[in-house]
Amino acid sequence: MAIDRLDANFFRVRFDRLTPSEKTFLRAIAELGAGPYRFRDVATGMGVESSTLGPVRAKMIKDGMIYSPAHGLLNFTVPIFDGFLRRIMPDQAILDEG
């Protein structure tokens, strides 16, 4: 299947470079369904203030994982990456860094 090859050879490589907190942040975005996503909704879904997610958001933009199509909005740079995150992390669990 094409999606299995994408998961193993493309998405997994990107995913494996992420820290646990980055994985959690991106998984919270994916939980919202199809993008673009409101940054405020991501924070609400994670149960945190938007300001606490600023650094991870900035790093994910810098690393090319997400982009901001308009003020207050986020989207994945790679189409269907949200589906991969839901498959690889079926539970939207908060991961520990340690």
C-alpha positions as CSV (number, residue, x, y, z in Angstrom):
1,M,0.0,0.0,0.0
2,A,1.2,3.5,-0.8
3,I,0.2,4.9,2.6
4,D,2.3,2.2,4.3
5,R,5.3,3.1,2.3
6,L,4.8,6.8,3.1
7,D,4.5,6.0,6.8
8,A,7.7,3.9,6.8
9,N,9.9,5.9,4.5
10,F,8.8,9.5,4.7
11,F,6.6,10.3,7.7
12,R,8.5,8.1,10.1
13,V,11.8,9.8,9.3
14,R,10.3,13.2,10.1
15,F,8.6,11.8,13.3
16,D,11.8,10.2,14.6
17,R,13.6,13.6,14.6
18,L,11.1,15.1,17.0
19,T,11.4,15.4,20.8
20,P,8.6,14.0,23.0
21,S,7.1,17.5,23.6
22,E,7.2,18.2,19.8
23,K,5.4,15.0,19.1
24,T,2.8,15.8,21.7
25,F,2.3,19.3,20.2
26,L,1.9,18.0,16.7
27,R,-0.4,15.2,17.8
28,A,-2.6,17.7,19.5
29,I,-2.8,19.6,16.2
30,A,-3.7,16.4,14.3
31,E,-6.5,15.7,16.8
32,L,-8.3,18.8,15.5
33,G,-9.0,17.1,12.1
34,A,-8.4,18.9,8.8
35,G,-6.4,22.1,8.9
36,P,-5.7,24.9,9.0
37,Y,-5.9,24.9,12.8
38,R,-6.3,27.8,15.2
39,F,-3.4,28.0,17.6
40,R,-5.7,28.8,20.4
41,D,-7.6,25.5,19.8
42,V,-4.4,23.5,20.0
43,A,-3.6,25.1,23.4
44,T,-7.1,24.5,24.6
45,G,-7.0,20.9,23.5
46,M,-3.7,20.4,25.4
47,G,-5.1,22.2,28.5
48,V,-2.4,24.9,28.5
49,E,-2.1,28.6,27.8
50,S,-1.1,29.6,24.2
51,S,1.9,31.4,25.6
52,T,3.5,28.2,26.9
53,L,3.4,26.7,23.4
54,G,5.1,29.6,21.7
55,P,8.6,28.1,21.8
56,V,7.6,24.7,20.4
57,R,5.4,26.4,17.8
58,A,8.4,28.5,16.7
59,K,10.7,25.5,16.5
60,M,8.2,23.5,14.5
61,I,7.9,26.4,12.0
62,K,11.7,26.8,11.8
63,D,12.1,23.0,11.3
64,G,9.5,23.0,8.5
65,M,7.0,20.8,10.3
66,I,4.2,23.4,10.3
67,Y,3.6,26.8,8.9
68,S,1.3,29.7,9.6
69,P,-1.0,30.5,6.6
70,A,-2.5,33.5,8.5
71,H,-2.3,35.1,11.9
72,G,-3.3,32.7,14.6
73,L,-3.5,29.7,12.2
74,L,-1.2,26.7,11.8
75,N,-1.1,23.9,9.2
76,F,1.2,21.0,8.5
77,T,3.7,21.5,5.7
78,V,3.2,17.9,4.5
79,P,-0.3,16.8,3.5
80,I,-1.8,13.9,5.4
81,F,0.9,14.1,8.1
82,D,-2.0,14.5,10.6
83,G,-3.3,11.1,9.6
84,F,0.1,9.6,10.2
85,L,0.3,11.1,13.7
86,R,-3.2,9.7,14.5
87,R,-2.1,6.3,13.3
88,I,1.3,6.2,15.1
89,M,0.0,7.8,18.3
90,P,-3.6,6.6,18.6
91,D,-4.0,8.0,22.1
92,Q,-3.5,11.8,22.4
93,A,-1.2,11.2,25.4
94,I,1.1,13.8,26.9
95,L,4.6,12.4,26.6
96,D,7.4,13.0,29.2
97,E,10.7,14.3,28.0
98,G,12.6,12.3,30.6
